[in-house]
Amino acid sequence: MRTHVVKILLCWICVVLTYHTVHGGSISTCWPVSNCDHGTMDGATCVCDAGWSGLCCDEQPIECQNNENSICFDCIRYQVFTKQSETGRLSWTAARSKCEELGGNLAMPHTQSINKDVRQFIFNNDLDDEVRNGLWIGLHRNGEGNFEWVNPSINVDFTHWAGNQPNNHRNEQHCVQLWKRRSMKWDDAKCGVKKSYICEFSYCA
């Protein structure tokens, strides 16, 4: 009887602790955990990468579902965080850190097709009304004064600047936004200004 009760108690603890969502991924704390296929170990805990689940983070990611704040294509989910989001508006640096904390990156619309689809998604879902002061993306000036993506291995071969941009006004504008006033074309702006932002997350194996 005592053994049966213990088994039930352990099973209940396992169910309660195994599937939680933390920053876009899942966290599994059901002992024992021998490996962590698509995540990182934290003691006896397997913290899954975004899109993966299961005790050892070995369950295939489910198909991405579009909604009013996110769109999926080419194995990437793009999610818009507006002033209505839990984090609210953030500086460029804080937005980059938040995207990384959630398991992704500040969005890199580095091709014409991706940039077009992201902008069209914003317009189609009336998100442009929620990002009137701009929307941070993952492009910025590096220490040499050249623009680069937060993943510098991706070349800046495509750009979509608004007219007369970038102008680096007063030598203070080193981060890039989608500019509401110019139909969500690109504009350099002061990195410390709090704006809405867009993250990207890989969801394919």
C-alpha positions as CSV (number, residue, x, y, z in Angstrom):
1,M,0.0,0.0,0.0
2,R,2.8,2.4,1.0
3,T,4.7,1.6,-2.3
4,H,1.5,2.3,-4.3
5,V,0.9,5.6,-2.6
6,V,4.5,6.6,-3.2
7,K,4.2,5.7,-6.9
8,I,1.0,7.8,-7.3
9,L,2.7,10.8,-5.5
10,L,5.8,10.6,-7.7
11,C,3.6,10.3,-10.9
12,W,1.6,13.4,-9.8
13,I,4.8,15.4,-9.2
14,C,6.0,14.2,-12.6
15,V,2.9,15.4,-14.4
16,V,2.9,18.7,-12.6
17,L,6.5,19.5,-13.3
18,T,7.2,18.0,-16.7
19,Y,5.4,20.4,-19.0
20,H,5.8,24.1,-18.3
21,T,6.4,26.8,-20.8
22,V,9.3,29.1,-20.1
23,H,10.2,31.9,-22.6
24,G,8.9,30.1,-25.7
25,G,10.3,26.7,-24.8
26,S,9.3,24.0,-22.3
27,I,11.0,22.9,-19.1
28,S,11.1,19.3,-18.0
29,T,12.0,18.4,-14.4
30,C,10.8,14.8,-14.2
31,W,13.6,12.6,-12.9
32,P,15.6,11.0,-14.3
33,V,16.8,13.0,-17.3
34,S,19.7,11.3,-19.1
35,N,20.2,13.7,-22.0
36,C,18.8,16.8,-23.5
37,D,18.5,16.5,-27.3
38,H,17.3,20.0,-28.2
39,G,17.9,22.1,-25.1
40,T,20.3,22.7,-22.3
41,M,20.7,20.9,-19.0
42,D,20.3,22.8,-15.7
43,G,21.0,20.3,-13.0
44,A,18.4,17.6,-13.5
45,T,16.3,19.9,-15.6
46,C,16.1,19.9,-19.4
47,V,15.2,23.4,-20.7
48,C,13.9,22.9,-24.2
49,D,14.7,25.2,-27.2
50,A,11.8,27.1,-28.6
51,G,9.4,24.7,-30.4
52,W,10.7,21.5,-28.7
53,S,9.1,19.6,-25.9
54,G,9.2,16.3,-24.0
55,L,11.2,15.1,-21.0
56,C,14.5,15.1,-23.0
57,C,13.4,17.8,-25.5
58,D,13.2,15.2,-28.2
59,E,9.7,15.6,-29.4
60,Q,9.3,17.1,-32.9
61,P,8.1,20.7,-33.0
62,I,4.5,21.2,-33.9
63,E,3.6,23.1,-37.0
64,C,3.7,26.8,-36.4
65,Q,0.3,28.5,-36.1
66,N,-0.3,32.0,-37.4
67,N,-2.2,34.4,-35.2
68,E,-2.7,38.2,-34.9
69,N,0.8,38.7,-33.6
70,S,2.9,36.2,-35.4
71,I,3.4,34.7,-38.8
72,C,5.4,31.7,-40.0
73,F,7.2,30.9,-43.2
74,D,10.5,29.3,-44.3
75,C,10.8,27.6,-40.9
76,I,10.8,30.9,-39.0
77,R,8.1,32.4,-36.8
78,Y,8.0,36.2,-36.7
79,Q,6.3,37.6,-33.6
80,V,5.5,41.3,-33.1
81,F,5.7,42.7,-29.6
82,T,3.8,46.0,-29.2
83,K,3.0,48.4,-26.4
84,Q,0.2,46.1,-25.5
85,S,2.6,43.1,-24.9
86,E,3.7,42.1,-21.5
87,T,7.2,43.6,-22.0
88,G,5.8,46.8,-23.5
89,R,8.2,48.9,-25.6
90,L,11.9,48.4,-25.2
91,S,15.2,50.0,-26.3
92,W,16.9,48.3,-29.2
93,T,19.4,46.6,-26.9
94,A,16.7,45.5,-24.4
95,A,14.6,44.2,-27.3
96,R,17.5,42.2,-28.7
97,S,18.1,40.7,-25.2
98,K,14.4,39.9,-24.8
99,C,14.3,38.0,-28.1
100,E,17.4,36.0,-27.2
101,E,15.9,35.3,-23.8
102,L,12.8,33.9,-25.5
103,G,15.0,31.6,-27.6
104,G,15.2,33.7,-30.8
105,N,16.7,36.8,-32.3
106,L,15.6,40.3,-33.1
107,A,14.1,39.8,-36.5
108,M,16.3,39.9,-39.6
109,P,14.2,40.5,-42.7
110,H,17.3,40.1,-44.9
111,T,15.6,39.3,-48.2
112,Q,13.0,41.1,-50.3
113,S,10.4,38.3,-49.9
114,I,10.8,38.1,-46.1
115,N,10.7,41.9,-45.7
116,K,7.6,42.1,-47.9
117,D,5.8,39.3,-46.1
118,V,6.6,40.8,-42.6
119,R,5.4,44.2,-43.6
120,Q,2.2,42.9,-45.3
121,F,1.5,40.9,-42.1
122,I,1.8,44.0,-40.0
123,F,-0.6,45.9,-42.3
124,N,-3.1,43.0,-42.7
125,N,-3.4,42.7,-38.9
126,D,-3.6,46.4,-38.2
127,L,-0.5,46.2,-36.1
128,D,0.8,49.4,-37.7
129,D,-1.6,51.3,-35.5
130,E,0.0,49.7,-32.4
131,V,3.6,50.5,-33.5
132,R,3.2,54.2,-34.4
133,N,6.6,55.1,-33.1
134,G,8.4,52.4,-35.0
135,L,9.3,48.7,-34.7
136,W,12.8,47.5,-34.0
137,I,14.5,44.9,-36.2
138,G,17.9,43.2,-35.8
139,L,20.0,45.6,-37.9
140,H,22.5,48.0,-36.4
141,R,25.8,49.8,-37.0
142,N,28.8,47.9,-35.7
143,G,31.9,49.4,-34.2
144,E,33.2,50.2,-37.7
145,G,30.1,52.1,-38.6
146,N,28.8,49.5,-41.0
147,F,25.3,48.0,-40.8
148,E,25.1,44.4,-39.8
149,W,22.5,41.9,-38.6
150,V,22.5,40.6,-35.0
151,N,23.7,37.4,-36.7
152,P,26.7,38.9,-38.5
153,S,27.1,35.8,-40.7
154,I,24.0,37.0,-42.6
155,N,25.1,39.5,-45.2
156,V,23.3,42.8,-45.6
157,D,22.7,42.3,-49.4
158,F,19.1,43.6,-49.3
159,T,17.9,46.9,-47.8
160,H,14.6,48.8,-47.8
161,W,15.4,52.3,-46.6
162,A,12.9,55.1,-46.5
163,G,13.7,58.2,-48.6
164,N,16.8,60.0,-47.4
165,Q,17.7,57.3,-45.0
166,P,19.9,56.3,-43.3
167,N,21.0,59.7,-42.3
168,N,22.5,59.1,-38.8
169,H,21.1,62.4,-37.6
170,R,23.6,64.1,-35.2
171,N,25.6,60.9,-35.3
172,E,23.2,59.3,-32.8
173,Q,21.2,56.9,-34.9
174,H,22.8,53.4,-34.9
175,C,19.8,51.0,-34.8
176,V,17.2,50.3,-37.4
177,Q,13.4,50.4,-37.2
178,L,10.5,49.7,-39.5
179,W,9.1,53.3,-39.7
180,K,5.4,53.7,-39.4
181,R,5.5,57.2,-41.0
182,R,7.1,55.7,-44.1
183,S,5.0,52.6,-44.7
184,M,7.2,50.4,-42.6
185,K,10.3,51.1,-44.6
186,W,13.7,51.1,-42.8
187,D,15.0,54.0,-40.9
188,D,18.0,54.5,-38.5
189,A,17.0,55.7,-35.1
190,K,18.5,56.3,-31.6
191,C,19.0,52.9,-30.0
192,G,17.9,54.0,-26.6
193,V,14.4,55.0,-27.6
194,K,11.7,52.5,-26.5
195,K,9.8,51.0,-29.4
196,S,7.8,47.9,-30.3
197,Y,9.9,45.1,-31.8
198,I,9.7,41.9,-33.7
199,C,11.5,38.6,-32.8
200,E,12.1,35.6,-35.0
201,F,12.2,32.0,-33.9
202,S,13.3,28.8,-35.7
203,Y,10.7,26.0,-35.5
204,C,11.9,23.4,-37.9
205,A,14.1,20.5,-36.9
